[in-house]
Amino acid sequence: MIKNYFKTAWRNLTQNKASSIINISGLAIGMAVSFTLLLYVYNEFSFDKFHANNERLYQVFKNQPASGVIKTKSYTPQTLAPVLQKDFPEIENTARMSEATNALVTYKNRSLKFKSYATDPSFMQLFSFETVYGDKVNPLADESSVVITQSAATALFADENPVGKVLQYNSSPLKVSAVIRDNPQNSSFDFKVLIPWQAFLNQAPWLKDAGWDNYSYATYVLLKHGTFVASVNNKIKHLIAKYYAPDKTIELFAYPFSKLHLYGNFVNGVNSGGNIEYVRLFLLLAIGMLFIACINFMNLSTARSEKRAREVGIRKVMGARRFSLIKQFMAESLTMAFSAFLISIILMILLLPTFNTAMHIQLSIPYTSLWAWMAAFAITIFTGVIAGSYPALFLSSFNPVRVLKGQLTGLRTAVKPRQVLVVMQFTFAVCLIVSSIFIYKQINYIANKPVGYNRNGLIELPIEGGLFGKFESFRLDAIKAGAITDGALISEPITKITGASWGNTWPGQLLGEDKVVIDCIAATYHFTDTYQLKFIQGRDFDIARPSDSAGVILNVAAVKLMRLKEPIGQPIKWMGANRTVIGVVKDFVWGSPYEPVKPTIIGYVKDWVGNIGLRLNPNLSASKSLALLESVYKKYNPQYPFEYTFTDEAFSNKFQSEKVLGAMALTFTSLAVIISCLELFGLASFSAEQRRKELSIRKVLGASVANLWFKLSNEFIKLVVISFFIGSALSWYYIHNWLNSYTYHADISVDVFGVTLIASLLICLLAVSWQAVKAAWVNPVKNLRGE
């Protein structure tokens, strides 16, 4: 019996090729998009959960009151981890990790830079890493050892077994103790090289004396089985105050490591979500795309009701029960769903590379995963059942006597449910169109907002190797070669400044203001000329004035904070030293472009600079300037690769989340429109077929092609207009809330809704016009010959 159902279903599909192709295409597109999004959602939820100790792994954070708010940071002192393991029996193990560095690693004549960290040997026991070669137990136990990933090993050693080989890590010899597999794409770690903590201190001996006031390191803890993290947090909360009284307001807490990827944002000391917002959005989009594909199926299936009515009537007269008819129609639906599933796999193979590029991830179809295939089949069956339920119930309800007499007028009631489904489908499409436009408006608004410095033609690179102590000679040679117009040393890339200071004092300071955290930038000479900051008062650090080594430059926000009426020449204390204000610059954006510019102190610090900013020669092409600059760079730093970053590109990366959201919204908008057009095309075809006699009579009575086109298109235009108003109301509500989450945002303008309405109408007319005009051109004699 079941075999007969599917056999009959296949015959019906092949007999109605056009409608079947439209139906299957709509379902396939919806399923392909949904599967791709569900693959992404699964990847996000599985982030960092592959570690064996996942449930007991935590990272220590600090909450620090600053300027009336609580700032949450993951940076902790290097002295914290040993104290936690020694004084708290609930903690089984701890590990420190340094900030990431792009270290120069050399083996024989091959020199490459890899992202690396320094960490305690216990790090390898806390986290799960698959060892390919070498020590699987404690590969970082020896301070002269180093652990590298497979890709780093291949790049450095080619086909050699690297274990036991000695390489140069920033000019220090280290022996490869183990090679581990590269971190999976659902891991927060992306290092290529790990060195022991002691090796890190040997290379930077001044860090051995760093105390509780040096917040530069990550601290990971492994709790013992059965330990409640809330109990541990109560005990470690005021640990900083115990060891360093000046920072008594700082509070510590441990947060689950595996939750950081999705719930890594904190506002005023309280977790406020994070990537989970995008994951939820993509999950809703996955459901939405599958939903409109199902609606498409339902509408097109019920639109063929007149063609299927007599078939149902005959089957019922021959003794078929309604339940058997429902099973027959459900078999058709499932056959189409599985056909769509096979096509969706092909579409996924084609879609994934583009999706991966947009999302900056590496997803792949899990061909070998039984659970993935079971889930895919379950979704396919669910889709087939949902999509086929209404057509099956509707078609099986026909009265056999009436349909065999040709009395099909009762079937006209089906138009109302179909209209509701069309409105629901186009409402979803309208919401996507409006959202896409506003997302891109917001990105353009922020991207074009003045940043206070000239980021065009500006490049930045780390100061390393032979450039230490020789920057001024390098700068002058680069200017002489015509590669740059100026250059400066700065603590960090201007788009990634993280420096902050407290304990600052200034004239007229109020009680407690010395605890206010003020962001800071360390620089030397030529900083403002290179970055082209705008001076309100005063001047830049001058190499001809030795006293400027004790000078600072404030931005306008800092002057307002300090309430300095005449800031130039005012004495302040910064970083524990007496300083003098020599200049005031306009506020400039170096942090998040979405937040107000914060008070900032730019201080002259010769030994606290790790980055070079260079202004390329505007009279030459960028490629020519860079070629000249590279030749000068190699003169001073022959071992290091010439690697640089364009500041405007780095600034553009600050909108990465919004760009991804915009790209996804645009993609899904296009796909939703395609599915909607397939439905409108199919419905217009069946509507023209059902009304062929009516249209012929109107044509005989003198109606023009334009009149008939409008008559047939009008019913769809009405539905689109209704969808527009519903979709616009929903979009306005959510877009209003989304924009208000940003300090600086674009306005909600009426023209966007006008463009959306015009676009929706054009989409509708393009989808139905061919069928409408085709029906209007038919010779009326052909349709009325039998009357």
C-alpha positions as MATLAB code, in Angstrom:
seq = 'MIKNYFKTAWRNLTQNKASSIINISGLAIGMAVSFTLLLYVYNEFSFDKFHANNERLYQVFKNQPASGVIKTKSYTPQTLAPVLQKDFPEIENTARMSEATNALVTYKNRSLKFKSYATDPSFMQLFSFETVYGDKVNPLADESSVVITQSAATALFADENPVGKVLQYNSSPLKVSAVIRDNPQNSSFDFKVLIPWQAFLNQAPWLKDAGWDNYSYATYVLLKHGTFVASVNNKIKHLIAKYYAPDKTIELFAYPFSKLHLYGNFVNGVNSGGNIEYVRLFLLLAIGMLFIACINFMNLSTARSEKRAREVGIRKVMGARRFSLIKQFMAESLTMAFSAFLISIILMILLLPTFNTAMHIQLSIPYTSLWAWMAAFAITIFTGVIAGSYPALFLSSFNPVRVLKGQLTGLRTAVKPRQVLVVMQFTFAVCLIVSSIFIYKQINYIANKPVGYNRNGLIELPIEGGLFGKFESFRLDAIKAGAITDGALISEPITKITGASWGNTWPGQLLGEDKVVIDCIAATYHFTDTYQLKFIQGRDFDIARPSDSAGVILNVAAVKLMRLKEPIGQPIKWMGANRTVIGVVKDFVWGSPYEPVKPTIIGYVKDWVGNIGLRLNPNLSASKSLALLESVYKKYNPQYPFEYTFTDEAFSNKFQSEKVLGAMALTFTSLAVIISCLELFGLASFSAEQRRKELSIRKVLGASVANLWFKLSNEFIKLVVISFFIGSALSWYYIHNWLNSYTYHADISVDVFGVTLIASLLICLLAVSWQAVKAAWVNPVKNLRGE';
ca = [
       0.000    0.000    0.000;
       2.737    2.472    0.983;
       4.645    1.607   -2.178;
       1.505    2.393   -4.196;
       1.139    5.763   -2.464;
       4.657    6.823   -3.438;
       4.268    5.363   -6.942;
       1.106    7.398   -7.496;
       2.781   10.434   -5.980;
       5.664   10.161   -8.419;
       3.261    9.897  -11.371;
       1.426   13.047  -10.255;
       4.713   14.915   -9.959;
       5.871   13.908  -13.435;
       2.490   14.748  -14.958;
       2.602   18.285  -13.531;
       6.226   19.137  -14.256;
       5.964   22.922  -14.087;
       4.216   23.089  -10.719;
       6.434   20.314   -9.355;
       9.621   22.139  -10.383;
       8.392   25.373   -8.783;
       7.370   23.583   -5.592;
      10.557   21.543   -5.274;
      12.762   24.549   -6.115;
      11.157   26.653   -3.389;
      11.508   23.877   -0.841;
      15.111   23.151   -1.887;
      16.200   26.771   -1.497;
      14.505   27.060    1.879;
      15.995   23.790    3.112;
      19.503   24.611    1.832;
      19.514   27.960    3.626;
      18.038   26.454    6.790;
      20.547   23.595    6.880;
      23.434   26.016    6.342;
      22.241   28.250    9.164;
      21.599   25.287   11.457;
      25.134   24.071   10.726;
      26.409   27.484   11.822;
      24.208   27.480   14.935;
      25.437   24.003   15.910;
      29.035   25.134   15.411;
      28.499   28.132   17.681;
      26.866   26.089   20.431;
      29.683   23.531   20.280;
      32.376   26.196   20.717;
      35.053   25.168   23.254;
      32.975   22.219   24.440;
      35.357   19.571   23.097;
      37.739   19.871   26.074;
      37.528   16.856   28.406;
      37.358   19.142   31.461;
      34.821   21.452   29.834;
      32.360   21.496   32.754;
      35.069   22.469   35.261;
      37.065   25.006   33.232;
      36.777   28.677   34.164;
      38.542   31.932   33.361;
      39.089   34.588   36.022;
      37.752   38.078   35.323;
      37.952   41.348   37.214;
      35.266   43.949   37.830;
      36.750   47.418   38.246;
      34.674   50.514   39.088;
      35.608   53.421   36.815;
      33.857   56.748   36.243;
      30.600   55.556   37.748;
      30.456   52.248   35.865;
      31.956   48.810   36.369;
      34.333   47.601   33.672;
      34.812   43.857   33.251;
      38.156   42.695   31.886;
      39.865   39.317   31.478;
      43.342   40.682   32.249;
      44.703   39.650   35.653;
      48.114   39.786   37.418;
      50.618   36.993   36.806;
      50.819   36.528   40.575;
      47.169   35.475   40.762;
      47.319   31.886   39.433;
      49.883   30.566   41.991;
      47.934   32.101   44.882;
      44.639   30.611   43.687;
      46.101   27.121   43.497;
      47.927   27.430   46.817;
      45.222   29.017   48.994;
      41.959   27.605   47.624;
      41.476   23.837   47.966;
      38.419   23.944   45.663;
      40.751   24.747   42.758;
      42.465   21.672   41.333;
      44.800   23.432   38.911;
      45.569   26.814   37.342;
      47.395   28.189   34.316;
      48.503   31.625   33.180;
      48.678   32.807   29.597;
      50.404   35.887   28.202;
      49.004   38.232   25.599;
      49.354   37.031   22.021;
      52.482   37.967   20.089;
      53.495   37.422   16.484;
      56.828   35.788   17.246;
      59.580   35.303   14.690;
      60.360   31.587   14.535;
      63.437   30.479   12.578;
      64.683   27.048   11.574;
      67.785   26.925    9.391;
      67.149   29.474    6.636;
      63.382   29.599    7.111;
      61.975   32.504    9.174;
      58.238   32.867    9.729;
      56.002   34.734   12.152;
      53.408   32.798   14.129;
      50.786   33.758   16.673;
      52.153   32.520   19.984;
      51.513   32.552   23.719;
      53.507   31.848   26.832;
      51.759   29.641   29.370;
      52.292   27.404   32.373;
      53.005   23.692   31.749;
      49.667   22.912   33.453;
      47.856   24.547   30.524;
      48.249   21.320   28.545;
      46.514   19.379   31.327;
      43.644   21.845   31.731;
      42.735   21.865   28.046;
      42.492   19.014   25.549;
      44.931   19.114   22.633;
      45.621   16.109   20.420;
      49.336   15.351   20.284;
      50.570   14.151   16.894;
      54.261   13.738   17.779;
      56.287   14.031   20.952;
      55.513   14.341   24.647;
      51.832   13.676   25.350;
      52.022   14.158   29.117;
      53.790   17.423   29.940;
      55.430   18.924   26.838;
      56.099   22.341   28.439;
      57.798   21.038   31.576;
      61.265   22.013   30.313;
      61.785   25.781   30.131;
      63.737   25.308   26.882;
      60.877   23.450   25.160;
      58.297   24.644   22.664;
      55.006   23.196   21.353;
      53.921   23.899   17.780;
      50.846   23.008   15.750;
      50.822   20.789   12.666;
      50.503   23.686   10.229;
      53.425   25.515   11.859;
      55.490   22.311   11.772;
      54.771   21.833    8.066;
      55.651   25.453    7.289;
      58.942   25.285    9.182;
      60.112   21.699    8.797;
      58.280   20.491    5.683;
      58.313   16.672    5.861;
      60.819   16.383    8.710;
      59.809   15.124   12.137;
      60.315   18.309   14.199;
      60.428   16.686   17.657;
      63.844   17.252   19.194;
      64.821   19.880   16.630;
      66.030   23.264   17.913;
      64.475   26.424   16.486;
      65.000   30.103   17.239;
      62.082   31.791   18.972;
      62.721   35.563   18.902;
      66.460   34.706   18.813;
      66.176   32.290   21.784;
      66.898   28.587   21.111;
      64.004   26.269   22.028;
      63.605   22.542   21.415;
      60.383   21.180   19.895;
      58.892   18.835   22.488;
      55.543   18.140   20.820;
      53.464   18.776   17.736;
      49.706   19.096   18.276;
      46.834   19.217   15.839;
      45.716   22.670   14.783;
      42.957   24.107   16.927;
      39.547   23.254   15.483;
      37.524   26.091   14.015;
      35.126   25.948   16.989;
      37.912   26.784   19.444;
      38.671   30.155   21.043;
      42.386   29.368   20.840;
      44.099   30.143   17.541;
      47.768   29.887   18.486;
      50.459   28.221   16.391;
      53.219   28.197   19.032;
      53.264   27.743   22.821;
      56.329   28.417   24.985;
      56.760   27.733   28.732;
      56.106   30.553   31.170;
      59.664   30.397   32.432;
      61.033   30.831   28.888;
      58.827   33.916   28.585;
      60.322   35.363   31.798;
      63.841   34.483   30.667;
      63.304   36.535   27.514;
      61.800   39.450   29.462;
      63.456   39.310   32.910;
      61.941   42.629   34.009;
      58.530   40.868   34.131;
      59.706   38.612   36.972;
      59.151   41.470   39.398;
      55.741   42.464   37.995;
      53.333   42.615   40.907;
      49.620   42.737   41.584;
      49.209   46.023   39.720;
      50.271   44.563   36.340;
      47.040   43.351   34.692;
      48.325   41.783   31.488;
      47.602   38.046   31.670;
      44.787   35.527   31.390;
      44.194   33.174   34.325;
      42.443   29.812   33.859;
      41.315   27.543   36.683;
      40.129   23.940   36.887;
      37.687   23.394   39.731;
      37.538   20.112   41.587;
      34.597   17.781   40.991;
      31.494   18.820   42.883;
      32.699   22.381   43.508;
      30.159   25.195   43.138;
      31.606   28.175   41.303;
      29.453   30.588   43.347;
      31.233   29.456   46.501;
      34.640   29.989   44.875;
      33.626   33.421   43.618;
      32.625   34.504   47.132;
      36.076   33.548   48.379;
      38.165   35.150   45.608;
      36.031   38.276   45.248;
      38.264   40.557   47.335;
      41.574   38.782   46.759;
      43.199   41.787   45.026;
      42.497   44.015   48.047;
      44.290   41.523   50.289;
      47.522   41.700   48.292;
      47.370   45.220   46.800;
      45.405   47.774   48.817;
      45.385   50.563   46.157;
      43.169   48.336   43.998;
      40.812   47.304   46.782;
      37.765   48.177   44.669;
      38.605   45.485   42.102;
      36.600   42.281   42.461;
      37.423   38.903   40.923;
      35.113   36.172   39.672;
      35.429   32.940   37.683;
      33.311   32.530   34.562;
      32.725   29.282   32.600;
      35.242   29.116   29.770;
      32.877   27.362   27.352;
      30.282   30.158   27.716;
      32.638   32.978   26.796;
      32.161   32.652   23.050;
      28.390   33.108   23.216;
      28.052   35.056   26.473;
      31.248   37.115   26.564;
      29.821   40.632   26.924;
      29.517   42.382   30.262;
      27.786   45.686   30.984;
      28.343   47.363   34.332;
      29.710   44.134   35.781;
      26.777   41.970   34.666;
      26.766   39.524   31.776;
      24.770   40.961   28.888;
      25.006   38.199   26.290;
      27.267   38.379   23.263;
      27.385   36.277   20.103;
      24.297   34.441   21.318;
      22.231   37.330   19.931;
      23.445   36.597   16.398;
      23.055   32.853   16.902;
      19.440   33.333   17.970;
      18.858   35.616   14.999;
      20.286   33.073   12.568;
      18.224   30.331   14.180;
      15.089   32.424   13.645;
      16.153   33.064   10.055;
      16.625   29.325    9.533;
      13.108   28.664   10.830;
      11.736   31.626    8.859;
      13.246   30.524    5.544;
      11.914   26.994    6.021;
       8.540   28.442    7.017;
       8.128   30.559    3.875;
       9.231   27.580    1.765;
       6.461   25.545    3.410;
       3.971   28.349    2.786;
       5.059   28.370   -0.848;
       4.348   24.643   -1.020;
       0.939   24.940    0.645;
      -0.236   27.750   -1.637;
       0.855   26.107   -4.856;
      -0.595   22.748   -3.826;
      -4.013   24.147   -2.940;
      -3.993   26.365   -6.042;
      -4.204   23.189   -8.107;
      -7.381   22.201   -6.278;
      -9.648   22.316   -9.334;
      -7.349   19.961  -11.225;
      -7.267   17.529   -8.309;
     -10.962   17.845   -7.372;
     -12.310   15.300   -9.876;
      -9.514   12.881   -8.968;
     -10.584   13.115   -5.321;
     -14.232   12.699   -6.266;
     -13.593    9.546   -8.289;
     -11.383    8.080   -5.552;
     -14.117    8.668   -2.962;
     -16.809    7.157   -5.195;
     -14.561    4.105   -5.626;
     -14.489    3.685   -1.857;
     -11.416    5.642   -0.792;
     -11.684    7.013    2.725;
     -10.536   10.455    3.669;
      -7.643    9.088    5.747;
      -6.296    7.121    2.766;
      -6.500   10.291    0.640;
      -4.628   12.209    3.331;
      -1.929    9.529    3.271;
      -1.788    9.786   -0.531;
      -1.296   13.556   -0.472;
       1.195   13.312    2.386;
       3.150   10.764    0.312;
       3.292   13.328   -2.505;
       4.484   15.967   -0.059;
       7.179   13.715    1.398;
       8.333   12.690   -2.083;
       8.750   16.354   -2.998;
      10.438   17.094    0.340;
      13.034   14.356   -0.171;
      13.578   15.480   -3.767;
      14.110   18.996   -2.436;
      16.464   17.606    0.225;
      18.743   16.062   -2.411;
      18.834   19.337   -4.340;
      19.429   21.286   -1.127;
      22.615   19.260   -0.478;
      23.942   20.363   -3.875;
      22.962   23.972   -3.113;
      24.699   23.752    0.272;
      27.914   22.593   -1.388;
      27.706   25.661   -3.624;
      26.641   28.045   -0.819;
      29.087   27.069    1.927;
      32.253   28.700    0.478;
      30.460   32.051    0.194;
      28.920   31.656    3.637;
      32.303   30.779    5.167;
      33.915   33.824    3.569;
      31.198   36.146    4.849;
      31.252   34.698    8.364;
      35.049   34.226    8.565;
      34.661   30.601    9.596;
      35.296   27.201    8.041;
      32.149   25.098    8.096;
      31.852   21.871    6.136;
      29.067   19.382    5.537;
      29.460   16.570    8.112;
      29.204   13.707    5.638;
      30.422   11.102    8.157;
      28.226   12.203   11.065;
      25.306    9.823   11.651;
      23.630   12.322   13.985;
      23.814   15.063   11.350;
      22.150   12.858    8.725;
      19.490   11.720   11.189;
      18.755   15.345   12.068;
      18.621   16.296    8.366;
      16.192   13.444    7.609;
      14.068   14.372   10.621;
      13.868   17.998    9.453;
      13.024   16.834    5.921;
      10.197   14.614    7.182;
       8.968   17.413    9.450;
       9.052   19.839    6.505;
       7.166   17.413    4.293;
       4.512   16.814    6.945;
       4.071   20.509    7.778;
       4.081   21.613    4.137;
       1.714   18.844    3.093;
      -0.672   18.937    6.053;
      -2.930   21.761    4.889;
      -3.107   20.628    1.216;
      -3.837   17.056    2.360;
      -6.621   18.111    4.720;
      -8.035   20.591    2.220;
      -7.979   18.377   -0.874;
      -9.317   15.320    0.938;
     -12.345   17.274    2.177;
     -13.997   17.691   -1.272;
     -17.588   16.463   -1.632;
     -17.519   13.809   -4.405;
     -21.070   14.505   -5.674;
     -20.474   18.222   -6.109;
     -17.064   17.974   -7.761;
     -18.216   15.287  -10.211;
     -21.149   17.543  -11.183;
     -18.647   20.321  -11.820;
     -19.929   22.411   -8.926;
     -16.527   23.784   -7.864;
     -17.646   27.158   -6.628;
     -17.444   25.964   -3.075;
     -13.743   25.564   -3.559;
     -13.367   29.325   -3.875;
     -13.241   29.543   -0.097;
      -9.680   28.297   -0.410;
      -8.619   31.733   -1.571;
      -8.812   33.160    1.938;
      -6.309   30.816    3.584;
      -4.033   31.231    0.575;
      -4.227   34.993    0.897;
      -3.259   34.755    4.558;
      -0.277   32.577    3.670;
       0.842   34.963    0.909;
       0.614   37.888    3.327;
       2.655   35.999    5.931;
       5.308   35.116    3.367;
       5.650   38.640    1.979;
       5.604   40.130    5.472;
       8.741   38.127    6.217;
      10.323   39.346    2.962;
       9.418   42.985    3.716;
      10.961   42.707    7.196;
      14.180   41.437    5.646;
      14.262   44.175    2.995;
      13.732   46.969    5.536;
      16.242   45.465    7.959;
      18.909   45.086    5.253;
      18.602   48.726    4.213;
      18.832   50.029    7.784;
      21.804   47.800    8.645;
      23.746   49.189    5.689;
      22.654   52.721    6.571;
      24.057   52.244   10.075;
      27.346   50.834    8.784;
      27.776   53.744    6.346;
      26.803   56.277    9.004;
      29.482   55.110   11.429;
      32.101   54.423    8.747;
      31.753   57.976    7.392;
      31.631   59.639   10.810;
      34.770   61.827   11.338;
      37.340   59.983   13.480;
      39.541   62.996   14.325;
      42.633   61.795   12.460;
      43.494   60.943    8.860;
      43.463   57.173    8.462;
      43.916   57.247    4.685;
      47.433   56.441    3.543;
      48.428   55.431    7.069;
      50.016   52.054    7.781;
      51.118   50.471   11.053;
      53.572   47.698   11.858;
      55.121   46.305   15.040;
      58.530   47.524   16.173;
      60.745   44.482   16.456;
      64.189   43.106   15.750;
      66.690   45.635   14.444;
      64.234   48.532   14.625;
      64.596   48.773   18.406;
      66.799   51.757   19.142;
      67.128   52.637   15.442;
      63.678   53.957   14.637;
      64.737   57.553   14.046;
      67.395   56.457   11.519;
      64.840   54.166    9.837;
      62.307   57.029    9.709;
      64.771   59.486    8.161;
      65.931   56.949    5.564;
      62.317   56.141    4.634;
      61.543   59.856    4.210;
      64.729   60.328    2.154;
      63.748   57.401   -0.077;
      60.385   59.083   -0.733;
      58.391   56.215    0.760;
      56.794   58.194    3.624;
      56.234   61.769    4.717;
      56.504   61.049    8.446;
      56.517   58.299   11.047;
      56.040   57.890   14.787;
      56.249   55.403   17.609;
      53.078   54.594   19.545;
      52.213   52.076   22.251;
      49.703   50.091   20.148;
      47.929   50.355   16.793;
      45.623   53.343   17.045;
      42.573   51.167   16.303;
      43.431   48.765   19.156;
      44.514   51.007   22.051;
      43.920   49.279   25.405;
      46.134   51.314   27.751;
      44.583   52.876   30.847;
      45.867   54.583   33.982;
      44.521   55.583   37.377;
      45.984   57.408   40.326;
      46.237   60.497   38.128;
      46.111   63.906   39.823;
      45.543   67.405   38.486;
      44.878   70.918   39.860;
      41.427   71.313   41.417;
      40.848   67.586   41.616;
      37.858   66.519   43.702;
      37.959   63.827   46.355;
      37.972   60.354   44.816;
      38.744   61.506   41.270;
      42.211   59.993   41.516;
      40.419   56.612   41.205;
      38.958   57.557   37.829;
      40.396   55.388   35.050;
      41.706   57.477   32.152;
      42.693   55.868   28.868;
      46.189   56.611   27.697;
      48.499   56.350   24.709;
      52.268   56.261   24.909;
      54.093   58.028   22.075;
      57.314   59.827   21.195;
      58.047   62.520   18.621;
      56.071   63.167   15.383;
      52.936   61.417   16.660;
      50.402   64.155   15.892;
      52.007   64.999   12.524;
      51.994   61.348   11.438;
      48.406   60.693   12.491;
      47.358   64.268   11.627;
      45.516   65.033   14.830;
      44.041   68.534   15.110;
      45.481   70.803   17.820;
      43.174   73.099   19.767;
      46.013   74.537   21.838;
      49.719   73.902   22.287;
      51.991   71.651   20.231;
      53.436   68.175   19.674;
      56.438   66.670   21.476;
      59.517   68.462   20.122;
      62.834   66.647   19.777;
      64.591   69.990   20.232;
      63.011   70.432   23.678;
      64.366   67.863   26.154;
      61.753   68.922   28.734;
      59.016   67.488   26.498;
      60.018   64.030   27.718;
      57.988   65.005   30.803;
      55.078   66.342   28.744;
      51.583   65.086   28.016;
      48.925   65.956   25.437;
      45.234   65.810   26.417;
      42.180   65.390   24.274;
      39.188   67.706   24.758;
      37.308   65.062   26.764;
      40.201   64.856   29.265;
      40.306   68.645   29.605;
      36.581   68.646   30.387;
      37.015   65.852   32.920;
      39.802   67.763   34.682;
      37.937   71.100   34.356;
      41.119   72.863   33.201;
      40.293   76.369   31.972;
      43.881   77.036   30.861;
      45.313   73.550   30.326;
      48.656   74.479   28.702;
      51.413   74.439   31.306;
      49.263   72.799   33.984;
      51.079   70.195   36.125;
      49.490   66.746   36.468;
      50.680   63.406   37.811;
      50.462   60.548   35.328;
      51.865   57.019   35.657;
      53.359   58.007   39.022;
      55.444   60.851   37.550;
      55.064   64.626   37.417;
      54.046   65.799   33.956;
      53.211   69.064   32.210;
      50.412   69.601   29.696;
      51.959   70.881   26.433;
      49.017   70.450   24.046;
      45.289   69.788   23.581;
      43.947   67.927   20.531;
      40.437   67.466   19.241;
      38.724   64.283   20.317;
      39.572   61.357   18.046;
      38.223   57.819   17.770;
      40.618   55.058   18.758;
      38.247   52.723   20.612;
      34.794   51.679   19.522;
      33.348   54.099   16.925;
      29.935   53.408   18.482;
      30.852   54.850   21.876;
      31.506   58.454   22.955;
      35.173   59.470   22.851;
      36.694   58.935   26.297;
      39.167   61.172   28.166;
      42.654   60.314   26.937;
      46.184   61.228   27.971;
      48.916   61.024   25.333;
      52.199   60.800   27.202;
      55.799   60.791   26.093;
      57.187   57.367   27.061;
      60.310   56.208   25.269;
      60.307   52.568   26.398;
      56.573   51.816   26.269;
      56.127   51.808   22.512;
      55.507   48.676   20.485;
      54.051   49.971   17.232;
      55.124   52.162   14.318;
      52.780   54.465   12.408;
      53.912   55.606    8.939;
      52.282   58.132    6.607;
      52.804   56.960    3.015;
      53.900   59.464    0.385;
      50.663   60.724   -1.213;
      52.535   61.672   -4.425;
      53.266   58.016   -5.166;
      50.998   55.033   -5.579;
      50.597   52.889   -2.470;
      52.371   49.964   -4.143;
      55.349   52.152   -5.107;
      55.598   53.661   -1.595;
      55.428   50.203   -0.004;
      58.108   48.816   -2.342;
      60.459   51.664   -1.398;
      59.601   51.255    2.285;
      60.266   47.509    2.199;
      63.779   48.046    0.859;
      64.533   50.432    3.742;
      62.900   48.051    6.231;
      65.042   45.103    5.069;
      68.147   47.239    5.584;
      67.345   47.555    9.306;
      65.439   44.316    9.864;
      66.592   41.677    7.342;
      65.375   38.647    9.328;
      61.794   39.831    9.819;
      59.128   39.731    7.105;
      57.775   43.130    6.089;
      54.235   42.914    7.469;
      51.986   45.937    7.814;
      48.334   46.880    8.246;
      46.470   49.719    6.559;
      44.802   51.709    9.321;
      41.649   52.317    7.291;
      41.251   48.541    6.850;
      41.805   47.950   10.576;
      39.185   50.627   11.314;
      36.798   48.993    8.857;
      37.169   45.684   10.736;
      35.509   47.309   13.748;
      32.224   46.950   11.862;
      32.771   43.259   11.158;
      29.741   42.084   13.133;
      27.495   44.625   11.438;
      28.951   43.753    8.017;
      28.299   40.066    8.593;
      24.769   40.851    9.738;
      24.247   43.054    6.671;
      25.630   40.442    4.269;
      23.469   37.734    5.801;
      20.384   39.961    5.775;
      20.974   40.823    2.106;
      21.513   37.168    1.192;
      18.415   35.969    3.002;
      16.399   38.854    1.619;
      17.357   37.794   -1.903;
      16.504   34.151   -1.207;
      13.209   35.063    0.467;
      12.321   37.212   -2.547;
      13.213   34.354   -4.928;
      10.978   31.929   -3.011;
       8.174   34.506   -2.898;
       8.519   35.129   -6.633;
       8.310   31.398   -7.313;
       5.076   31.322   -5.350;
       3.599   34.381   -7.060;
       4.605   33.011  -10.459;
       2.909   29.703   -9.686;
      -0.201   31.304   -8.206;
      -0.501   33.718  -11.126;
      -0.276   30.767  -13.516;
      -3.058   28.869  -11.736;
      -5.148   32.019  -11.303;
      -4.907   32.696  -15.042;
      -5.860   29.091  -15.729;
      -8.907   29.252  -13.426;
     -10.079   32.606  -14.843;
      -9.397   31.928  -18.512;
     -13.096   32.028  -19.462;
     -13.724   35.191  -17.443;
     -10.759   36.908  -19.115;
     -11.920   35.757  -22.554;
     -15.434   37.170  -22.018;
     -13.943   40.474  -20.841;
     -11.737   40.556  -23.936;
     -14.739   39.907  -26.226;
     -16.567   42.764  -24.501;
     -13.709   45.130  -25.352;
     -11.239   44.899  -22.466;
      -7.676   45.760  -23.516;
      -4.561   43.716  -22.684;
      -3.609   46.368  -20.115;
      -7.051   46.112  -18.474;
      -6.795   42.327  -18.252;
      -3.193   42.535  -16.982;
      -4.274   44.911  -14.222;
      -7.314   42.770  -13.369;
      -5.172   39.660  -12.900;
      -2.326   41.470  -11.097;
      -4.558   43.536   -8.832;
      -5.339   40.744   -6.355;
      -1.639   40.119   -5.771;
      -0.817   43.834   -5.473;
      -3.382   44.165   -2.691;
      -1.799   41.307   -0.766;
       1.690   42.823   -1.151;
       0.480   46.211    0.095;
      -1.096   44.591    3.161;
       2.150   42.672    3.755;
       4.133   45.903    3.449;
       2.198   47.661    6.210;
       2.416   44.688    8.579;
       6.103   44.106    7.807;
       6.932   47.814    8.126;
       5.343   48.011   11.569;
       7.248   44.966   12.803;
      10.517   46.181   11.228;
      10.198   49.662   12.712;
       9.826   48.230   16.206;
      12.862   45.940   16.021;
      15.078   48.326   14.038;
      14.265   51.128   16.485;
      15.445   48.966   19.395;
      18.536   47.799   17.478;
      19.634   51.321   16.521;
      19.082   52.581   20.052;
      21.658   50.066   21.289;
      24.293   52.314   19.670;
      25.290   55.708   21.033;
      25.685   57.024   17.494;
      23.217   55.751   14.951;
      21.409   56.625   11.750;
      17.863   57.964   11.845;
      14.819   55.898   10.924;
      13.807   57.660    7.715;
      10.518   57.322    5.862;
      12.267   57.059    2.487;
      13.504   53.561    3.400;
       9.917   52.369    3.745;
       9.012   54.101    0.475;
      11.834   52.309   -1.326;
      10.723   49.020    0.240;
       7.134   49.514   -0.944;
       8.256   50.304   -4.490;
      10.639   47.331   -4.485;
       7.907   45.010   -3.176;
       5.454   46.126   -5.857;
       8.055   45.752   -8.603;
       8.940   42.269   -7.366;
       5.270   41.349   -7.363;
       4.635   42.710  -10.847;
       7.733   41.039  -12.273;
       6.595   37.706  -10.824;
       2.987   37.829  -12.082;
       3.125   40.014  -15.213;
       4.290   37.302  -17.618;
       1.401   35.023  -16.704;
      -1.043   37.954  -16.696;
       0.010   39.217  -20.132;
       0.165   35.667  -21.494;
      -3.417   35.046  -20.347;
      -4.565   38.386  -21.811;
      -3.039   37.578  -25.229;
      -4.804   34.224  -25.594;
      -7.404   34.111  -28.367;
     -10.803   34.207  -26.549;
     -12.325   31.876  -29.184;
     -10.042   29.087  -27.945;
     -11.406   29.327  -24.384;
     -15.069   29.936  -25.314;
     -15.380   27.408  -28.157;
     -17.312   24.920  -26.006;
     -19.734   27.463  -24.533;
];
